[in-house]
Amino acid sequence: MSLRTLFSAPEVEARIAELGARLYRDYADSPLAIVCVAEGARRFVAALLAEFEKRGPLAPEVHEVRVRRTRGSALGAVEVEAFDPERLEDRDVLVVDDVADEGRTLRAVLELVALAEVRSVHTAVLVNKLERRRERLSLDYVGFEVEQGWVVGFGMDLDGRHRELDEIAVVEDAPGRAG
């Protein structure tokens, strides 16, 4: 399996710093709750929290929601594990995901969050992948846009591999993957 770098580690770091600064400005005076779409978004959320710490006192509540979307080499139905949206009530909510691909995972989480009485709901994704979008999504904070390909690195993986990369790469020859 060969990888082609799309965004180098310094580019990823710089873009996350920009997003962190913008998010900090937007939520500095807000009761913020971050919904981390695990497991891919954990590293992105951790990097954003580190950016907040550099700027001052903004300590959002972080809630992890486990969502399964892939099964082997095929994308399956969205499965959201137990998550109580009532924990988000009277908060501004930022749903953070690693990649917006088809949009079904993010849509499922947003529908769950909508069950709570929250102040606002916004989204942040590290990569907005346009190729296979099936759901209409409003993405508020986007790190990078990618037209096509299976992207890995900085939390994103291919069957558990390459999640640890500091860069974002595309898999050139992903078996059984349309992108």
N, C-alpha and C positions, 0 to 999 in steps of 0.2 A: 504494500500500500504506500503510495507516494503522496506527499503533502506539498502544497505550494502556499507560501506565506502571502496572505492578503494584507495584514496589518501587523507590523513588527511590535515587539514588546514595548519599546519606547512610544510608539504611536498609540497603543492601547492605553498605556499609563497616562499619557497626555490627554487623551479623550475622556477618560474616566475622571481626571482632575477637573476638566471643563464641566462635565456633567455634575460632579459633586459640588462645585462652586455654584452652579445654577440652582441645583436642588436646595442647597443650603440657603440661598437667598429667598427662594420661593417658600420654604417651610420653616424658616428661623423662628417665627412666632406662632407656630402651629403645633397642636397635639398630633404628631405624625405617627402613623402605624405603617410599617413596611410589611407587605405580604411577599415573602420570598418563595418563588416557585422552585422548589427543590427538585433535584439536587443541582441542576445546572447553574442556577442563579446564585448559589451560595457565595462563590468567589466574587462575583460582581457586587453583591450586597456588602460583603466584607470590605471591598475596595471603596465603595461609596461611604460606608461608615467611617473608614480611615480618613477620607477627605473631609467629612463633617468634623471629626475631632480636631483637625488642623485649624479649623475656622472658629471653633468656640462651642458653647454648650447647646448641642442639639442631639438629644439622645432618644431617638425614636424607639418605639416598641417594635420588635421584629417577630413576626409570626411566620412560621414555615408551613407551607401547604405542599403536600406530596401529591404529585400528579404523574401518572404514567401515560405515556403516549406511544412509545415504541415497543415493539415485540419482535425480537430478532432483526430482520432486515426490512420489515414492513411496519408502516404506521398503523396502529390499531385505534380503537375507540378511546376517548378520553376517560380516564378513571381517576376521580379525586378521592383521596383517602379522607378519613374523618377530619373535618375542620369546622370549627364553630365560628361563624361570621359575627355573632353577637359580641365577641371580644373586640370588635372593631368599632362599636358604636360610639358616636360623638367624636370621631377622629377623622382627620384627613388621611386618606389611604393612598399609598403608592404601591401598586402591584409591580414587582420587579421580576423579569424573566430574562434568561440568557438570549433566547432567539425567538423572534416572531416569524414562524414559517407559514404553515397553513392557517394559523390563527385560532385553531380549535381549542388548544390548551388554554391560551390566554382568555378566550371568550368564556370558557367554562369557569375559570377562576373569577372573572369579572361578574358573571351571573351569580356566583356564590356570594361575592362581596355585596352585590346589590340587595341581598336579603337583609342586610343590616342597615340601621339608620346611621349612616356615616355623613360627615360634613361634605366631603368631596372624594372622588376617585380619579386617579391618574395612573398612567402606565410609564414604565421605563424598561427598555430592552437594550441589551448590548448590541445585538445584531438584528436588523430588520431585513429579512430575506424575502424578496418580492416574487420569486419564481412560482411558488405554489400556493399563493394566498387563496383561501377558500372563504374566509370570514372577513367581513368589513370591520376594520379595527381603527380606532383613533389612538395613535401612539404619541404620547406627549413628550417623552425624552428618548432619543435614539442615539446610540453610540455610533454605529456604522450601518450603512446600507450595502447589501450584497444582492446582485441580480440572481445568481444561481449557484448551485453546488452544495455539497454537504460540508458545513463548516465545523471546525473543531478548535479546541484551545480555550483557555481562560474560562473553564467550567463546562464547555460544550464538548460532547464526545461522540464517538462512533463505537457503539457496543462496549462502552466502558473504557475505551482507549483515547488517549490524547487530551483528556480533560485537564491535565496538569500543565500543558504548554502555556507559556507567558504571552505568546503571540496568538493571532487568529489566522488559521490556515484553512484551505479547502482541500478535501480529499480528491485527488486526481482520478483515482480508479476505485471508488467505493463499490464493492461487489453488491449487486442487487439494489443499489440506491439510485433513484432518479435524480437525487439532489437534495 
